[in-house]
Amino acid sequence: MKKVIILIMLLITLGGCKKNTNELIMVTEAGFAPYEYYDGGEIVGVDVDIAKDLGKTLVVKDIAFDSIINEVKAGKADFGAAGISYSENRAKNVDFSINYSVSKQVVIVSNNSNINNV
C-alpha cells in the first residue's frame, strides 16, 4: 500500500498539472464499492482513503468510466481510480501504478445449463 502512495505522490510531483499545488483531483466512476461509492452524498471508499493519505486537499469528481483516461491525459485531473484494468493500449496514454488489488470475473450458471466450459 505504501508503494502505491509513493508512486502517486511521485506522479503528482512530476506531472504538475495543477495550478493549486495543495489540491489533488481524482476522477472516478463512483459505483465500484468498496473502492469508490456514494455514502450520504459523498464519494468514499478505499481509493479515496488512499488519496486522502497524500496530505493534499482531495477533490473527487464522479464522471463516466470511459472519460477517466481522457481527463487525466488532458490534465483536468491528477489521477483516475475506478478498477481500471491495465492494457497495453491504455498504457500508451497514461501511467499505471502497481497493482494493489486483483480480481477475477466469473459467470455463474445452474448445473443443468447448456453452456459449455470455455
N, C-alpha and C positions, 0 to 999 in steps of 0.2 A: 504494500500500500504506500509506503514511503517513497518507493521508486516512482510511482505514478505522480505523486505530489511534486517531487523534484523535477520530473520531466515536464509537467505542466508549467511549473514556475520558469524553467529554462525556456520553454517555447514562448511564454509571455514576454520574458526579458528580451529575447532575440527578435520577436515579432514586432513589438512596439506598435500595435495597430490602434492604440487608444490615445485620445487627447488627454483624458483624465487618467493619470498613471495609477491612481489609487482604486480605480474601478475595473472590475473584471466582468466581461459579458459572456454569458454561457447561453447557447441556443440548444433547444431540445424539443422533442415531441413528448409532452408530459402525460403519456399514457402507458408507461412501461414500469409499473411498480415491481419491485421496490426501489428501482433506480431513480426514477423521476415520475411524480404523480401529484395530483392536487389533493390537498388536505386543508379544508377550511378556506378555500380560495387562494392558498399559497402553494407554490410548487416546492415539493420537498422530496427527499429520497437520498439514496446512497451517493449518487453523483453530486448532488447539491451539497451534502455534508463534506465530501472530499474537497470541493471547490471552496467552501467556507473556511477550511483549514489553511488556505493560502494567505490569509491575512489582508485581504483586499475587500472592498465593498462589492458584494456579488449582485449582479443584475441577471436574472434568469428570464429568458424570453421563450415562450411556447410558440413554435412555428411548425409548419408541415415538415415531416421527416425528409421528404425529397429536397427541401430547401436548406437543410443544415450545412452541407458541404459548401454550397454556393455562398452562404452567409459568411462562413469562416474564410473562404478563398477571397471574397471581396473585401475582407477587413471590417465587416459590420459586426463581427463577434470575435472574441479571443479564442474560443473553442466550442466544440459541439460535443454533446454526450447524450446518447439515446440508444444504446445497444447497437451501435454501428459496427457491422462486421467488416473486417479487413478484406479488401480485394486489391489486386494489382491496379485495376482501373481507378479506384478511389485513391490509392496511394500516389498516383500521378498528380493529383490535385491538392492533397493535404497530407500532413504528417500524422502518424498514429502513435499513441502511447503504447507501452507494453500492455499485454492482456492482463486484466485484473479480475476477469470473470469469464468462464467458459460455460456454454450451454449447448444442448443438443435439441434438435427439433425432431419430433416423432409424430406419427399418425396412429391413433388407436382405433381399432375396428373389432367387431364381435368375432368370436371364434368361428362362426359359420358364414363368414363373409366370403365373397368370391374374389377378393383381392389377392393377387399372388405376391409372394415375398419379392422385394426389389433388391 
